[in-house]
Amino acid sequence: MIRKFVPEDREDYIRFSTEFYNSSAVDKPVPREHFEQGFDEMMRSDVYVQGYMLVCDGNNVGYCVTMKTYSVCLLYTSPSP
């Protein structure tokens, strides 16, 4: 199932983002504060950026962020449940 982020998704989003941005897919790590600020913005408004949680068997397993100003979509699924 895919659903919009809710406030309770904060820590899973930050954990998944940290996993992705510390992987070999990215040149350098991103500070946690950037994920926190991004999540806060997605909870405040969906005008420019919107987040979705991927849920399987009741567990959050990944996320998707769409940025409306740049036509970008990031989809990430965690290697661990």
C-alpha positions in Angstrom: 0.0 0.0 0.0 1.1 3.6 -0.7 -0.3 6.4 1.5 0.5 10.0 2.3 2.9 10.7 5.2 1.4 11.2 8.6 3.2 12.8 11.5 3.9 9.3 13.0 6.1 8.5 10.0 8.8 10.9 11.0 11.3 8.5 12.5 10.9 5.9 9.8 11.3 8.6 7.1 14.4 9.8 8.7 15.8 6.3 9.1 15.1 5.4 5.5 16.5 8.7 4.3 19.7 8.2 6.3 20.1 4.6 4.9 19.7 5.9 1.4 21.9 9.0 1.7 24.6 7.0 3.4 24.7 4.4 0.6 26.9 4.1 -2.4 24.1 5.7 -4.5 25.1 9.1 -3.1 28.5 11.0 -3.1 28.3 12.2 0.5 26.0 11.9 3.6 23.3 14.5 4.2 22.8 15.9 7.8 19.9 14.6 9.7 18.6 18.2 10.1 17.9 18.3 6.4 15.6 15.2 6.7 13.9 16.7 9.7 13.3 20.0 8.0 12.0 18.3 4.8 9.6 16.2 6.8 8.3 19.2 8.7 7.7 21.0 5.4 5.8 18.0 4.0 3.6 18.0 7.1 3.1 21.8 6.8 2.2 22.0 3.1 2.0 19.8 0.0 2.4 22.7 -2.4 6.0 22.0 -3.4 6.9 18.6 -2.0 4.8 15.6 -0.9 5.8 12.4 0.8 4.3 8.9 0.7 5.0 5.9 2.8 5.2 2.4 1.3 3.6 -0.1 3.6 3.7 -3.9 3.4 2.0 -6.2 5.9 1.5 -3.3 8.2 5.2 -2.3 8.2 6.7 0.9 6.7 9.2 -0.4 4.2 10.1 2.6 2.1 9.1 6.0 1.0 8.6 8.2 -2.0 9.0 12.0 -2.2 7.7 14.0 -5.1 9.0 17.5 -5.7 6.5 19.5 -7.8 8.8 22.3 -8.9 11.5 20.1 -10.4 9.5 17.1 -11.6 11.5 14.8 -9.4 10.4 11.6 -7.7 12.6 9.6 -5.3 11.5 6.1 -4.4 13.4 4.2 -1.8 12.7 0.8 -0.2 14.7 -0.3 2.8 16.8 -3.5 2.5 15.7 -4.4 6.1 12.2 -4.6 7.4 
